[in-house]
């Protein structure tokens, strides 16, 4: 795993564990964005993330090498 991917993964792990949890956004290199509002809806694997959006019945698989940014909020963002 590249150093940049490991740093991104560490940041996501920290945000997922933050107490109290505050939603954060994952931005992909494609421009797709995912607002993570529930830490239990995001699973971390060795080379990708698996996100299960609420009430969608589907999953999003995000490769770590395609994550462009992780946006951290100081408080809950407006929907």
C-alpha positions as CSV (number, residue, x, y, z in Angstrom):
1,X,0.0,0.0,0.0
2,X,1.4,3.4,-1.0
3,X,2.2,5.9,1.8
4,X,-0.6,8.3,0.6
5,X,-3.2,5.5,0.7
6,X,-2.1,4.5,4.2
7,X,-2.3,8.1,5.4
8,X,-5.8,8.4,3.9
9,X,-6.9,5.1,5.5
10,X,-5.5,6.3,8.9
11,X,-7.5,9.5,8.6
12,X,-10.7,7.6,7.7
13,X,-10.2,5.2,10.7
14,X,-9.7,8.2,13.0
15,X,-12.9,9.9,11.7
16,X,-14.9,6.7,12.0
17,X,-13.9,6.3,15.6
18,X,-14.3,9.9,16.7
19,X,-16.5,10.4,19.7
20,X,-18.9,11.9,19.4
21,X,-19.1,10.8,15.8
22,X,-19.3,13.7,13.3
23,X,-20.2,12.9,9.6
24,X,-17.4,13.3,7.0
25,X,-17.3,13.3,3.2
26,X,-15.2,11.0,1.0
27,X,-14.5,12.5,-2.4
28,X,-13.4,10.2,-5.3
29,X,-11.2,11.0,-8.2
30,X,-14.2,10.6,-10.4
31,X,-15.9,13.5,-8.6
32,X,-18.4,11.2,-6.8
33,X,-18.9,12.2,-3.1
34,X,-20.2,10.2,-0.2
35,X,-21.4,11.7,3.0
36,X,-20.7,9.2,5.8
37,X,-23.3,9.8,8.4
38,X,-23.1,6.5,10.3
39,X,-19.7,4.9,11.1
40,X,-21.3,1.5,11.1
41,X,-22.3,1.9,7.5
42,X,-18.6,2.0,6.4
43,X,-16.4,-1.1,6.4
44,X,-12.7,-0.9,5.9
45,X,-10.8,-3.6,4.0
46,X,-7.1,-3.7,3.0
47,X,-7.5,-1.9,-0.4
48,X,-11.0,-0.5,-0.4
49,X,-13.9,0.8,1.6
50,X,-17.4,-0.6,1.5
51,X,-20.1,1.9,2.2
52,X,-23.8,1.0,2.7
53,X,-25.8,4.2,2.2
54,X,-28.9,4.4,4.4
55,X,-32.2,3.1,3.0
56,X,-30.6,2.3,-0.3
57,X,-30.3,-1.5,-0.1
58,X,-27.0,-1.3,-2.1
59,X,-23.3,-0.9,-1.5
60,X,-20.6,1.4,-2.8
61,X,-17.1,0.0,-3.1
62,X,-14.3,2.6,-3.0
63,X,-10.8,1.7,-3.9
64,X,-8.3,3.5,-1.7
65,X,-6.1,4.6,-4.6
66,X,-9.1,6.4,-6.1
67,X,-9.9,8.6,-3.1
68,X,-9.1,12.2,-3.9
69,X,-10.0,13.8,-0.5
70,X,-11.5,13.2,2.9
71,X,-13.5,16.2,4.1
72,X,-13.7,16.6,7.8
73,X,-16.3,18.7,9.5
74,X,-16.1,20.4,12.9
75,X,-19.9,19.8,13.4
76,X,-22.7,18.0,11.6
77,X,-23.0,19.4,8.0
78,X,-26.3,20.6,6.6
79,X,-27.8,18.0,4.3
